Amino acid sequence: MQSQGKKIHIFHSLSGYMPIYPFVPKITTIHDIFPINKKYSSSKFLKKASKRIIKSIKRSNYLHTASFYVKTE
């Protein structure tokens, strides 16, 4: 994979969206889980955000959580 003439060595998603990049190691960072918490989100948004985050995690080689709370949830 190339970007502006330079080879991409890793892709790091901070937004919960992970595009399909074959042959490139991918990291997803989950900062907070409030978007997928029923207390803070509508059911429509909850469903959409949950699908996006789950897809991102499945496409990633590594998962980074920004807090212990997120890691345990």
C-alpha positions as CSV (number, residue, x, y, z in Angstrom):
1,M,0.0,0.0,0.0
2,Q,1.3,3.5,-0.9
3,S,0.3,6.9,0.3
4,Q,1.7,9.9,-1.5
5,G,4.6,7.8,-2.7
6,K,5.5,6.4,0.7
7,K,4.8,2.8,1.8
8,I,2.4,2.5,4.7
9,H,3.8,0.2,7.5
10,I,0.8,0.3,9.9
11,F,-2.7,1.8,10.0
12,H,-4.0,3.1,13.3
13,S,-7.7,3.8,13.7
14,L,-8.7,6.3,16.4
15,S,-12.3,6.7,15.2
16,G,-13.7,3.2,15.5
17,Y,-13.6,2.8,11.7
18,M,-11.2,0.4,10.1
19,P,-11.0,0.2,6.3
20,I,-9.9,-3.0,4.7
21,Y,-6.1,-2.8,4.1
22,P,-4.7,-6.2,3.3
23,F,-1.0,-6.8,4.2
24,V,-0.8,-3.9,6.6
25,P,-0.9,-4.4,10.3
26,K,-3.8,-2.5,11.8
27,I,-4.4,-1.1,15.3
28,T,-7.8,0.1,16.7
29,T,-7.9,2.3,19.7
30,I,-11.1,2.4,21.7
31,H,-11.1,5.6,23.8
32,D,-14.5,5.3,25.4
33,I,-17.5,3.0,25.2
34,F,-20.2,5.7,25.9
35,P,-21.4,5.5,22.2
36,I,-22.4,1.9,22.8
37,N,-23.9,2.4,26.2
38,K,-27.7,2.3,26.4
39,K,-27.7,5.0,29.0
40,Y,-26.2,7.6,26.6
41,S,-27.3,6.6,23.1
42,S,-30.5,6.1,21.2
43,S,-31.2,2.5,20.0
44,K,-30.6,3.5,16.4
45,F,-27.2,5.1,17.1
46,L,-26.3,2.2,19.5
47,K,-26.9,-0.4,16.8
48,K,-24.9,1.6,14.2
49,A,-21.9,2.4,16.5
50,S,-21.8,-1.1,17.9
51,K,-21.6,-2.6,14.4
52,R,-18.8,-0.2,13.4
53,I,-16.7,-0.8,16.5
54,I,-17.1,-4.6,16.3
55,K,-16.2,-4.6,12.6
56,S,-13.1,-2.4,13.3
57,I,-12.0,-4.8,16.1
58,K,-12.4,-7.8,13.8
59,R,-10.3,-6.2,11.1
60,S,-7.6,-5.2,13.4
61,N,-4.4,-7.1,14.3
62,Y,-4.2,-5.2,17.7
63,L,-6.6,-3.5,20.0
64,H,-5.6,-0.7,22.3
65,T,-7.9,0.6,25.0
66,A,-7.3,4.0,26.5
67,S,-8.5,3.1,30.0
68,F,-8.7,0.1,32.3
69,Y,-12.5,0.6,32.4
70,V,-12.9,0.3,28.6
71,K,-10.6,-2.8,28.6
72,T,-12.8,-4.6,31.2
73,E,-16.1,-3.7,29.5
